[in-house]
């Protein structure tokens, strides 16, 4: 289709790998458990607070790598409350 832009959401494990982070390292930096990281990567629902904790770690590190910041909607997370109106 002409003029159509397809966008794909980024997978958490790919963003982590790009930043050379293990699940445990991300969990430690975000002050959450590794189990929560596993849940997010498996497509399970996470809280908005957890999502922003991970996003803040990603963006701080991306800045160090010279990469642009991400928005929460750039990631493939299922965030609790997103479907509620």
ZILINJO-V608527 format. One record per residue. N is the residue number from 0. RES is the residue in one small letter. PSI is psi in whole degrees, 0 to 359 (* if undefined). D_CENTER is the distance of its C-alpha to the mean C-alpha in Angstrom with 1 decimal. Layout:
N/RES/PSI/D_CENTER
N/RES/PSI/D_CENTER
This chain:
0/x/127/29.7
1/x/135/30.5
2/x/359/28.3
3/x/130/25.4
4/x/121/22.0
5/x/130/19.6
6/x/143/15.9
7/x/142/13.3
8/x/147/9.7
9/x/140/7.6
10/x/138/7.1
11/x/316/4.7
12/x/330/8.2
13/x/320/9.3
14/x/317/7.1
15/x/313/8.2
16/x/319/11.6
17/x/327/12.0
18/x/4/11.8
19/x/43/14.0
20/x/139/12.3
21/x/168/13.3
22/x/317/11.7
23/x/320/14.4
24/x/318/13.9
25/x/315/10.3
26/x/315/11.8
27/x/315/14.7
28/x/327/13.2
29/x/355/11.2
30/x/44/14.4
31/x/177/13.2
32/x/156/14.5
33/x/328/13.6
34/x/323/14.4
35/x/321/11.5
36/x/315/9.1
37/x/317/11.6
38/x/315/11.5
39/x/317/7.9
40/x/337/8.6
41/x/1/11.9
42/x/13/11.0
43/x/161/12.5
44/x/137/12.3
45/x/162/10.6
46/x/159/12.0
47/x/322/11.1
48/x/317/11.9
49/x/316/9.5
50/x/316/6.6
51/x/329/8.3
52/x/315/9.1
53/x/317/5.9
54/x/319/5.5
55/x/320/9.1
56/x/312/9.2
57/x/313/7.2
58/x/324/9.7
59/x/318/12.5
60/x/322/12.4
61/x/323/12.0
62/x/316/15.1
63/x/329/16.9
64/x/357/16.4
65/x/26/17.6
66/x/153/14.6
67/x/154/13.9
68/x/155/11.4
69/x/153/8.5
70/x/158/8.9
71/x/327/7.0
72/x/352/9.0
73/x/343/7.9
74/x/156/5.1
75/x/30/7.1
76/x/148/6.6
77/x/105/10.1
78/x/128/10.4
79/x/130/13.9
80/x/344/16.2
81/x/328/14.8
82/x/353/17.8
83/x/138/20.3
84/x/*/22.7
